[in-house]
Amino acid sequence: MEFLPVSWRLTDQPALVVGGGDIALRKASLLARAGARLRVVAPQVNAELQTLVADSGGECCCREYRSSDLDGVVLAIGATDDNATNEQLHHDAVSRQIPVNVVDNPPLCTFIFPAIVDRSPLLISISSGGASPVLARWVRSRIETLLPARLGEVAALMGRYRKQLAEKLPEFGARRTFWEGLLEGTFMERVLAGRGEQAEAQLADAVAQADRATLARGEVFLVGAGPGDADLMTFRGLRLLQKADVVLYDRLVSPGVLELARRDAEKVYVGKRRDKHTLPQDNINDLLVHYASQGLKVCRLKGGDPFIFGRGGEEIEKIAAAGIDFQVVPGITAASGCAAYAGIPLTHRDHAWSVRFVTGHRKADGDALSWADLVCPGETLVFYMGLVGLAEICAQLQAHGMRADMPAALVSRGTTAEQQVITGTVSTLADQVAEQHIHAPTLIIIGDVVTLHPRYRWFEGGDQ
């Protein structure tokens, strides 16, 4: 992030604009809308800009720029066609530590103007860091079509009741839960439909009835983050993730997904690798109860789907026993996501009529796999967490009757930009993988559907 986006209060603050043409007018208009007092300096200033300056309570100086024009101002804008003047303004402003923007000249800018979606008091700014203002405006136009014109009325109405609600609910978390619940109900629909009086009556009643104990009650969201690509996150999972005060995540959650959490949420890494756990599973279960018991909204963010080899059942058992409210949001499991991105359909009328998910990593004292049952014509086998045991998997399947030339594939870091697909057979795949530097997580797919990979592949990634 090259520029820090901020909201700057300019009410009755002096701001300098050097330039008197149309570009200067556009920048000055933004400053005036924010309440700034304009100081415009240029040999010639067009009539509309002069009127704008007068309305702001500022001053026009019809002459060349001087360094003293920066006296007392909080920011400066250069909007002239003269490079020497723009460079001098930049030099003078930087030496005085005054923020400066020279239009269409990023090297001479210490701040930039974003594209703005204005639903005052709600404002949305979009910036490309000066790299592509046209792209920023294009994004703004798309956002404009998504946001109702009366959205600012919603913000203003909520603002009028902030103090009253704060007196009723001193805890910030309880207030946020109140507002989130209100926005998910009929309140916003009434404002957007032009029924402001009904909406305000509803809001006033809700504030009066706000119950501190209920709103401060903790809750756990068990959310499937999908196999890696952040675009595969579900809408519901995203919404609950952004409500969470605390996010517990493991190593299978991609950075792109974690970035979707609230900036102020506490993020706790509880990642696990084979035989190397940051926290044992029992400790993770206890941690979920610990945070929720403090009245916090807790998101347990798990790679793939929580209930498919994700130990989601073990975590919910402890949460339910503690009497804590919880929700479970399914995610796209690795078998589905990685196979799709690798161009391998798990079922196909000409190749496979069923699919079986198998874990390649079992409890030390767990029952052995029934290998003979896994050798079934017309079925696709998908092994989760099977990288370490790949050689044994392939050997056992062959020993129990699977043909040696059965197609097989290993997908590493599926659905991400680092995805790698290695294809072979059950008799060759283990040796092929041993020759490579493979990164977890991985998925093993065995069955005739693997032969479709060369034709169905669409996602860029390394193939072997």
C-alpha positions as CSV (number, residue, x, y, z in Angstrom):
1,M,0.0,0.0,0.0
2,E,1.8,3.1,-1.3
3,F,-0.7,5.7,0.0
4,L,-2.7,5.6,3.3
5,P,-6.3,6.4,2.7
6,V,-7.7,8.9,5.3
7,S,-10.7,11.1,5.8
8,W,-9.5,14.6,6.3
9,R,-11.6,17.3,8.1
10,L,-11.1,20.5,6.1
11,T,-14.0,22.6,7.5
12,D,-12.9,26.3,7.6
13,Q,-9.3,25.3,6.9
14,P,-7.3,27.4,4.3
15,A,-6.2,25.4,1.2
16,L,-4.0,26.7,-1.7
17,V,-4.8,26.1,-5.3
18,V,-2.2,27.3,-7.8
19,G,-3.9,27.6,-11.2
20,G,-7.0,29.3,-12.6
21,G,-8.4,27.0,-15.3
22,D,-10.8,24.1,-15.5
23,I,-8.5,21.6,-13.8
24,A,-8.0,24.0,-10.9
25,L,-11.8,24.5,-10.8
26,R,-12.4,20.7,-10.4
27,K,-9.9,20.3,-7.6
28,A,-11.1,23.5,-5.9
29,S,-14.7,22.3,-6.1
30,L,-13.8,19.1,-4.1
31,L,-12.1,21.2,-1.4
32,A,-15.0,23.6,-1.2
33,R,-17.5,20.7,-0.8
34,A,-15.3,19.6,2.2
35,G,-15.7,23.1,3.7
36,A,-12.2,24.5,3.0
37,R,-11.5,28.2,2.5
38,L,-9.8,28.6,-0.9
39,R,-6.8,30.6,-1.7
40,V,-6.4,30.6,-5.5
41,V,-3.2,32.0,-7.2
42,A,-2.9,32.4,-10.9
43,P,-2.4,35.2,-13.5
44,Q,-5.9,34.6,-14.8
45,V,-8.7,32.9,-12.8
46,N,-11.9,32.0,-14.6
47,A,-15.2,33.5,-13.5
48,E,-16.7,30.2,-12.1
49,L,-13.6,29.6,-10.0
50,Q,-13.7,33.2,-8.7
51,T,-17.3,32.7,-7.6
52,L,-16.4,29.4,-5.8
53,V,-13.6,31.1,-3.9
54,A,-15.9,34.0,-2.8
55,D,-18.5,31.5,-1.6
56,S,-15.9,29.7,0.4
57,G,-14.8,32.9,2.2
58,G,-11.4,32.7,0.5
59,E,-9.3,34.9,-1.7
60,C,-8.1,35.1,-5.3
61,C,-4.6,36.4,-6.1
62,C,-4.3,37.2,-9.8
63,R,-0.5,36.9,-10.2
64,E,2.3,34.4,-10.4
65,Y,2.8,31.9,-7.5
66,R,5.1,33.0,-4.6
67,S,6.4,30.7,-1.8
68,S,4.7,33.0,0.7
69,D,1.3,31.8,-0.7
70,L,1.8,28.7,1.4
71,D,1.7,30.7,4.7
72,G,-1.0,29.3,6.9
73,V,-2.4,26.7,4.5
74,V,-3.0,23.0,5.4
75,L,-2.5,21.7,1.9
76,A,-1.6,22.8,-1.6
77,I,-2.6,21.8,-5.1
78,G,-0.7,22.6,-8.3
79,A,-2.9,22.8,-11.4
80,T,-0.9,24.7,-13.9
81,D,0.7,23.9,-17.3
82,D,4.0,25.4,-16.2
83,N,6.4,22.6,-15.0
84,A,8.7,25.1,-13.3
85,T,5.9,26.5,-11.2
86,N,4.6,23.0,-10.3
87,E,8.1,21.9,-9.3
88,Q,8.7,25.0,-7.2
89,L,5.3,24.5,-5.4
90,H,6.3,20.9,-4.6
91,H,9.7,21.9,-3.3
92,D,8.3,24.7,-1.2
93,A,5.5,22.5,0.3
94,V,7.7,19.6,1.1
95,S,10.2,21.8,2.8
96,R,7.4,23.1,5.0
97,Q,5.9,19.7,5.5
98,I,2.7,20.8,3.8
99,P,0.8,18.0,1.9
100,V,1.0,18.8,-1.9
101,N,-0.7,17.4,-5.0
102,V,0.4,18.3,-8.5
103,V,-2.3,17.2,-10.9
104,D,-1.3,14.3,-13.1
105,N,2.3,14.3,-11.8
106,P,2.6,11.5,-9.2
107,P,6.3,12.2,-8.5
108,L,5.4,15.7,-7.3
109,C,2.5,14.4,-5.0
110,T,2.7,13.6,-1.3
111,F,-1.0,12.9,-1.4
112,I,-3.5,12.1,-4.2
113,F,-7.2,12.5,-4.8
114,P,-9.1,9.3,-5.0
115,A,-12.2,8.7,-7.1
116,I,-15.1,9.3,-4.7
117,V,-18.5,7.7,-4.3
118,D,-20.5,10.3,-2.3
119,R,-23.4,9.2,-0.2
120,S,-22.7,11.8,2.5
121,P,-22.1,11.3,5.3
122,L,-21.0,7.9,3.9
123,L,-18.0,8.3,1.5
124,I,-16.1,5.7,-0.4
125,S,-12.7,6.5,-2.0
126,I,-11.0,4.4,-4.7
127,S,-7.4,5.0,-5.6
128,S,-4.8,3.3,-7.9
129,G,-2.0,5.2,-6.2
130,G,-1.7,7.5,-9.2
131,A,-1.0,4.5,-11.5
132,S,-4.3,4.5,-13.3
133,P,-6.9,7.2,-12.5
134,V,-9.1,5.9,-15.4
135,L,-9.3,2.5,-13.7
136,A,-10.2,4.1,-10.4
137,R,-13.0,6.0,-12.1
138,W,-14.1,2.8,-13.8
139,V,-14.3,1.0,-10.4
140,R,-16.2,4.0,-9.0
141,S,-18.8,3.8,-11.7
142,R,-19.4,0.2,-10.9
143,I,-19.8,0.9,-7.2
144,E,-22.1,3.8,-7.9
145,T,-24.6,1.4,-9.6
146,L,-24.5,-0.9,-6.5
147,L,-25.2,1.7,-3.8
148,P,-28.7,3.2,-3.4
149,A,-28.9,7.0,-3.5
150,R,-30.5,7.1,0.0
151,L,-27.7,5.2,1.7
152,G,-26.4,8.5,3.1
153,E,-29.8,8.9,4.9
154,V,-29.2,5.5,6.5
155,A,-25.9,6.7,7.9
156,A,-27.2,10.0,9.0
157,L,-30.1,8.4,10.9
158,M,-27.8,5.9,12.6
159,G,-25.5,8.8,13.6
160,R,-28.4,10.6,15.4
161,Y,-28.8,7.7,17.7
162,R,-25.2,6.8,18.4
163,K,-24.9,8.7,21.6
164,Q,-28.2,7.3,22.9
165,L,-27.2,3.8,22.1
166,A,-23.8,4.2,23.7
167,E,-25.5,5.2,27.0
168,K,-27.6,2.1,26.8
169,L,-24.8,-0.2,25.7
170,P,-21.4,0.8,27.0
171,E,-19.6,-2.2,25.5
172,F,-18.5,-1.5,21.9
173,G,-19.0,-5.2,20.9
174,A,-22.7,-5.1,22.0
175,R,-23.3,-1.9,20.0
176,R,-21.7,-3.3,16.9
177,T,-23.9,-6.4,17.2
178,F,-26.9,-4.1,17.6
179,W,-26.1,-2.2,14.4
180,E,-25.4,-5.3,12.4
181,G,-28.7,-6.8,13.4
182,L,-30.5,-3.6,12.5
183,L,-29.0,-3.4,9.1
184,E,-29.9,-7.0,8.3
185,G,-33.6,-6.4,9.1
186,T,-36.2,-4.1,7.6
187,F,-34.8,-0.8,8.9
188,M,-32.6,-0.1,5.9
189,E,-35.3,-1.3,3.4
190,R,-37.7,1.3,4.9
191,V,-35.1,4.2,4.6
192,L,-34.2,3.2,1.0
193,A,-37.9,3.1,0.1
194,G,-38.4,6.7,1.3
195,R,-40.2,5.7,4.5
196,G,-37.8,7.6,6.8
197,E,-40.3,8.3,9.6
198,Q,-41.2,4.6,9.9
199,A,-37.5,3.7,9.9
200,E,-36.7,6.2,12.6
201,A,-39.6,4.9,14.8
202,Q,-38.3,1.4,14.4
203,L,-34.8,2.5,15.3
204,A,-35.9,4.4,18.4
205,D,-37.9,1.4,19.5
206,A,-34.9,-0.9,19.0
207,V,-32.6,1.4,21.0
208,A,-35.1,1.5,23.8
209,Q,-35.4,-2.3,23.9
210,A,-31.7,-3.0,23.4
211,D,-30.8,-5.7,25.9
212,R,-27.2,-5.6,27.1
213,A,-27.0,-9.2,28.2
214,T,-28.3,-10.6,25.0
215,L,-26.2,-8.5,22.7
216,A,-23.1,-9.2,24.6
217,R,-23.5,-12.9,24.3
218,G,-20.7,-14.7,22.5
219,E,-21.1,-16.8,19.5
220,V,-18.9,-19.1,17.3
221,F,-18.9,-19.2,13.5
222,L,-17.4,-22.4,12.1
223,V,-16.6,-21.2,8.5
224,G,-15.2,-23.1,5.6
225,A,-12.6,-21.0,3.8
226,G,-12.5,-23.1,0.7
227,P,-9.3,-24.7,-0.9
228,G,-7.3,-21.5,-1.3
229,D,-8.6,-19.0,-3.9
230,A,-10.3,-16.2,-1.9
231,D,-13.0,-15.9,-4.7
232,L,-14.3,-19.4,-3.7
233,M,-15.4,-18.1,-0.2
234,T,-19.2,-18.1,0.2
235,F,-21.1,-14.9,0.7
236,R,-22.4,-16.1,4.1
237,G,-18.9,-17.1,5.2
238,L,-17.6,-13.7,4.2
239,R,-20.3,-11.9,6.1
240,L,-19.7,-13.8,9.3
241,L,-15.9,-13.5,9.0
242,Q,-16.3,-9.7,8.9
243,K,-18.5,-9.8,12.0
244,A,-15.9,-11.7,14.1
245,D,-14.0,-10.1,16.9
246,V,-11.5,-13.0,16.9
247,V,-10.4,-15.2,14.0
248,L,-8.8,-18.6,14.7
249,Y,-7.2,-19.8,11.5
250,D,-4.9,-22.6,10.4
251,R,-2.2,-23.0,7.7
252,L,-4.7,-24.1,5.1
253,V,-6.4,-20.7,5.1
254,S,-4.8,-18.6,2.3
255,P,-3.6,-15.0,3.0
256,G,-6.2,-13.7,0.5
257,V,-9.0,-15.2,2.6
258,L,-7.5,-13.9,5.9
259,E,-7.3,-10.5,4.4
260,L,-11.1,-10.4,4.2
261,A,-11.4,-10.3,8.0
262,R,-12.0,-7.0,9.8
263,R,-8.8,-5.0,10.3
264,D,-9.4,-4.7,14.0
265,A,-10.2,-8.4,14.6
266,E,-7.7,-10.4,16.7
267,K,-6.2,-13.1,14.5
268,V,-4.9,-16.2,16.2
269,Y,-2.9,-18.8,14.3
270,V,-3.7,-22.3,15.4
271,G,-2.1,-24.0,12.4
272,K,-1.3,-27.7,12.4
273,R,1.0,-29.8,10.3
274,R,1.6,-33.5,10.4
275,D,3.1,-34.3,13.8
276,K,3.7,-30.6,14.5
277,H,0.8,-28.8,16.0
278,T,1.0,-25.1,17.0
279,L,-1.9,-26.0,19.3
280,P,-3.3,-29.5,20.1
281,Q,-6.9,-29.9,18.9
282,D,-8.2,-30.0,22.5
283,N,-6.5,-26.6,23.2
284,I,-8.2,-25.2,20.1
285,N,-11.6,-26.4,21.3
286,D,-10.9,-24.7,24.7
287,L,-9.8,-21.5,23.0
288,L,-13.1,-21.2,21.1
289,V,-15.0,-21.5,24.3
290,H,-12.7,-19.1,26.1
291,Y,-13.2,-16.3,23.6
292,A,-16.9,-16.8,23.2
293,S,-17.4,-16.9,27.0
294,Q,-16.1,-13.3,27.0
295,G,-19.0,-12.2,24.8
296,L,-17.0,-12.1,21.6
297,K,-17.9,-13.2,18.1
298,V,-15.4,-15.9,17.2
299,C,-14.8,-17.2,13.7
300,R,-13.1,-20.5,13.4
301,L,-11.8,-20.3,9.9
302,K,-10.9,-23.6,8.4
303,G,-9.5,-24.6,5.0
304,G,-11.9,-26.4,2.7
305,D,-15.1,-27.5,4.5
306,P,-15.3,-27.8,8.3
307,F,-17.1,-31.2,8.2
308,I,-14.9,-32.9,5.6
309,F,-11.7,-34.0,7.4
310,G,-11.7,-30.7,9.2
311,R,-12.4,-31.8,12.7
312,G,-15.4,-29.5,12.8
313,G,-17.4,-32.0,14.6
314,E,-14.9,-32.2,17.5
315,E,-14.9,-28.4,17.9
316,I,-18.7,-28.1,17.8
317,E,-19.1,-30.8,20.4
318,K,-17.1,-28.7,22.9
319,I,-18.9,-25.5,22.0
320,A,-22.4,-27.1,22.2
321,A,-21.5,-28.6,25.6
322,A,-20.6,-25.2,26.9
323,G,-24.0,-23.8,25.9
324,I,-22.5,-21.3,23.4
325,D,-24.5,-20.3,20.3
326,F,-22.8,-21.4,17.0
327,Q,-23.3,-21.5,13.2
328,V,-21.7,-23.7,10.7
329,V,-21.0,-22.4,7.1
330,P,-19.9,-25.1,4.6
331,G,-17.0,-24.4,2.3
332,I,-15.9,-25.7,-1.0
333,T,-14.0,-28.8,-0.1
334,A,-10.5,-29.4,-1.5
335,A,-11.6,-32.4,-3.5
336,S,-14.2,-30.3,-5.4
337,G,-12.1,-27.1,-5.7
338,C,-8.7,-28.7,-6.6
339,A,-10.2,-31.2,-9.0
340,A,-12.1,-28.4,-10.8
341,Y,-9.0,-26.2,-11.1
342,A,-7.0,-29.1,-12.3
343,G,-9.5,-29.9,-15.0
344,I,-10.4,-33.3,-13.5
345,P,-14.1,-34.0,-13.1
346,L,-14.6,-36.3,-10.2
347,T,-17.5,-38.1,-11.9
348,H,-18.2,-38.6,-15.6
349,R,-20.7,-40.8,-17.3
350,D,-18.0,-42.5,-19.4
351,H,-15.4,-42.9,-16.6
352,A,-16.8,-42.7,-13.0
353,W,-20.2,-43.2,-11.5
354,S,-19.2,-42.5,-7.9
355,V,-16.5,-40.8,-5.9
356,R,-15.0,-41.6,-2.5
357,F,-13.2,-39.2,-0.2
358,V,-10.5,-40.9,2.0
359,T,-8.1,-39.4,4.5
360,G,-4.5,-40.4,4.1
361,H,-3.7,-39.3,7.6
362,R,-5.4,-41.4,10.4
363,K,-5.0,-41.6,14.1
364,A,-2.0,-43.7,15.3
365,D,-4.4,-46.1,17.0
366,G,-7.0,-45.9,14.3
367,D,-8.3,-48.8,12.2
368,A,-6.5,-49.6,9.0
369,L,-8.1,-48.7,5.7
370,S,-10.1,-51.5,4.0
371,W,-8.0,-51.4,0.8
372,A,-9.9,-54.1,-1.0
373,D,-13.1,-52.0,-0.7
374,L,-11.3,-49.1,-2.3
375,V,-10.6,-51.0,-5.5
376,C,-13.9,-50.5,-7.3
377,P,-14.4,-50.1,-11.0
378,G,-16.0,-46.9,-12.1
379,E,-15.1,-45.0,-8.9
380,T,-12.9,-42.1,-8.3
381,L,-10.7,-42.1,-5.2
382,V,-9.7,-38.8,-3.6
383,F,-7.1,-38.9,-0.8
384,Y,-6.8,-36.0,1.6
385,M,-3.5,-35.4,3.4
386,G,-1.9,-38.3,1.6
387,L,1.5,-36.9,0.5
388,V,3.6,-38.6,3.2
389,G,1.8,-42.0,2.6
390,L,1.6,-41.7,-1.2
391,A,3.9,-44.7,-1.9
392,E,2.0,-46.9,0.5
393,I,-1.3,-45.8,-0.9
394,C,-0.3,-46.7,-4.4
395,A,1.3,-50.0,-3.3
396,Q,-1.7,-51.1,-1.3
397,L,-4.1,-50.4,-4.0
398,Q,-2.1,-52.4,-6.5
399,A,-1.7,-55.2,-4.0
400,H,-5.4,-55.4,-3.6
401,G,-6.2,-55.6,-7.3
402,M,-6.0,-52.2,-8.8
403,R,-4.4,-52.2,-12.2
404,A,-1.0,-50.7,-12.4
405,D,-1.8,-48.3,-15.2
406,M,-4.7,-46.7,-13.3
407,P,-4.4,-43.0,-14.0
408,A,-3.5,-40.9,-10.9
409,A,-2.7,-37.3,-10.1
410,L,-1.4,-35.2,-7.3
411,V,-2.5,-31.6,-7.0
412,S,-0.3,-29.3,-4.9
413,R,-1.6,-26.0,-3.5
414,G,-4.7,-26.3,-5.6
415,T,-6.7,-23.2,-6.8
416,T,-3.9,-20.9,-6.0
417,A,-1.3,-19.2,-8.3
418,E,1.2,-21.8,-7.1
419,Q,-0.9,-24.8,-8.2
420,Q,1.0,-27.8,-9.5
421,V,-0.5,-30.9,-11.0
422,I,1.6,-34.1,-11.5
423,T,-0.1,-36.9,-13.4
424,G,0.9,-40.5,-13.9
425,T,-0.4,-43.9,-12.8
426,V,-0.6,-45.7,-9.4
427,S,2.6,-47.5,-10.4
428,T,4.6,-44.3,-11.3
429,L,3.1,-41.4,-9.4
430,A,5.0,-41.9,-6.1
431,D,8.4,-41.9,-7.9
432,Q,7.4,-38.9,-10.0
433,V,6.5,-37.0,-6.9
434,A,9.6,-38.0,-5.1
435,E,11.7,-36.3,-7.8
436,Q,9.9,-33.0,-7.2
437,H,9.9,-30.4,-4.4
438,I,6.2,-30.6,-3.5
439,H,4.5,-28.2,-1.2
440,A,1.5,-29.1,1.0
441,P,-1.4,-29.0,1.0
442,T,-1.8,-31.8,-1.6
443,L,-4.7,-33.9,-2.9
444,I,-4.4,-37.3,-4.6
445,I,-6.9,-38.2,-7.3
446,I,-7.0,-41.8,-8.6
447,G,-9.3,-43.0,-11.4
448,D,-9.9,-42.9,-15.1
449,V,-11.2,-39.3,-14.9
450,V,-7.6,-38.2,-14.6
451,T,-7.1,-39.0,-18.3
452,L,-9.4,-36.0,-19.0
453,H,-6.9,-33.5,-17.4
454,P,-5.0,-32.6,-20.6
455,R,-8.2,-31.6,-22.4
456,Y,-10.1,-30.1,-19.5
457,R,-7.3,-28.1,-17.9
458,W,-8.1,-24.4,-17.9
459,F,-6.4,-22.9,-14.9
460,E,-2.7,-21.9,-15.3
461,G,-0.3,-23.8,-13.1
462,G,2.6,-26.2,-13.3
463,D,2.0,-29.6,-14.8
464,Q,4.2,-32.6,-14.8
